[in-house]
Each structure stands twice: as C-alpha cells, then as structure tokens.
Amino acid sequence: MIRYEAARADQAMSPKRNPNFIHPAAAGAVPRFAAATSAGAARALLAAGLGLAIGAGAAQALPVHTREMAVQLVSVCTDSGATCLTPEIDETLLQTMFDPAGIALLFPTPTRVLNFSYVEAGGGEIDVNAALVDFRDALAPPASAHTAYIGGVRDVQGGAMTLSYVGGDPYGVVQAEGGLSLGLSTMLVAHSLGHILGAPHDGDGNAAPSSGFIMASAFSVSEPPTTFSEVSLAAFGSSALPGAPGSVVLPEAEAPLPAAGGLMAAGLGALALFRRRRRA
C-alpha cells in the first residue's frame, strides 16, 4: 500500500538555491499534444471510415477539451548533466486521466536543473521538504502561467515518494529511482498534478470515497487507480492554472525566465507528502 500524509507549508526547509535552469534546444521544444481515446472510440473512428458498426461502444464520443496546461518534466542533475533523474510517464495514460476534467495536456521536452544539492537525511535518503523548496527556487518564477513543473529526485526520507504544493505554487517532486513501474510512476505524477490543481485527498473532509481514485490517501501498488473522483474534478474546475486552448507559452532555446510575478502565489499553500507503507 502507499499512504499519503499532509504537511504544512511552514514545515518546509529553505536550504540554498539551485539557479542552474537550462531550457531545451529549440528543435526539441516542440510540444506533443496527447489527446487519448478509448479503445471503443478508436473502433468508432474505424467504423465511421468503413461505414460499419462495431459493437455497442462504436458511438463513444471523443474527449472534449476546454482548457489546456503544460506538464513540464524536469531532470534534476547533481552535476553538470551526467547524473540526472527524470520522472517517467505514459503520456497517453496521463492524458486519459485528465480527459474527464476537459484539460488537454502538453508535454514539452524535459528541461534540466544542474548541480542540484540534496539535503541528506541519512541512509541514502533525502529531505523531501528541502528538495521541493530548492526545486521551486531553481525554477521560479515559472516560464508559463499554465505550466506545472514535476522534477525527478532520489529516494525520499521515510519512504515518501513525492511532495507537491496544494493549490499554490505549481511545483512537485517525484521519486524517480527505485524501479517503479511506468503505471505507478504515471499515477504518482497525476496525484502530484491533482494537488497542484487544488484537489485534497479523497475523503479528507470531503464527500469523496477514501479509496478507489487517484487522490485517495492509500492504494494498491500493483493496481494503482487511474481515475479522479468527482470531488477532485470539481477542484480542477476552480483552478486558474489551466488556460484557454492556445494559451500555453512553451519555453524556447536560451529564453530567459520571465520577471517575477505572474502565477507565483502570495503564500506557499499546503504540502502533500506521499509515503509508502506496508500493510500490517
């Protein structure tokens, strides 16, 4: 089982900044738009082309996207670029998770933070609070007002797997080593994005079931959930992070970061800490 715990923003440490942020080359910065369709929808498209009807799922509608946001994966490097960790995702699966919210995801080429210094917590683990603060400081202010930044980090203190701001600054860090399956890693990124978009844990002072959805506080590692609850979807609808179609501004080669302001929240907001625990 994986269990999540909430942490207050004032618990985060503020170690030294890591200002070495590198944008991707222009040739590699072209975004890929991942609009996933279900198997039924794919059959429907084929049937329409052939003038055939294939099963009851043939008429399944394609997802309708009314807003968009970029998911900027960030390679966190402890040197000049040879030793880096990047979150792994299945872009199609991640897009499918956000289709019910009407949010189209853009996936720019991963960027890098160089010479990142971890705060060691002992036993080869790192202080995740310090890592998130340093990660935010290395990238702030965000290059786009409609972009969430997810960085890959080493094994996290106490079995935690990821940490992100809730409804505040658009940053999160996810454990990117340890042999996580692609499905589990994708779900963890989705969970982190859910918090960034303002969703709390399901069942934590709200009417959502406490299990069975992406924002649950605990779930099976072998079968992680792939859908958001109605409570989460409602929170996404109130988030100002996604923009209108065509509003996302993606980074260009050697483009300087914009001046301070824009999306940066006045406060850090809450933090969501994810811990992995074994069943008793």
Sequence and secondary structure as in RCSB ss.txt:
>XXXX:A:sequence
MIRYEAARADQAMSPKRNPNFIHPAAAGAVPRFAAATSAGAARALLAAGLGLAIGAGAAQALPVHTREMAVQLVS
VCTDSGATCLTPEIDETLLQTMFDPAGIALLFPTPTRVLNFSYVEAGGGEIDVNAALVDFRDALAPPASAHTAYI
GGVRDVQGGAMTLSYVGGDPYGVVQAEGGLSLGLSTMLVAHSLGHILGAPHDGDGNAAPSSGFIMASAFSVSEPP
TTFSEVSLAAFGSSALPGAPGSVVLPEAEAPLPAAGGLMAAGLGALALFRRRRRA
>XXXX:A:secstr
 EEEEEE GGG         EE   GGG   EEE    HHHHHHHHHHHHT   SGGGG      SEEEEEEEEE
EESSSSSSEE     HHHHHHHHGGGTEEEEE   EEE S    EEETTEE HHHHHHHHHHHH S S TTEEEE
EEES BGGGEEEEEEESSSSEEEEE  S   HHHHHHHHHHHHHHHTT   TTSSSSS SSSSTT SEE SSS  
    HHHHHHHHH SSSBSTT      TT     S TT  SS  EEEEEEE    
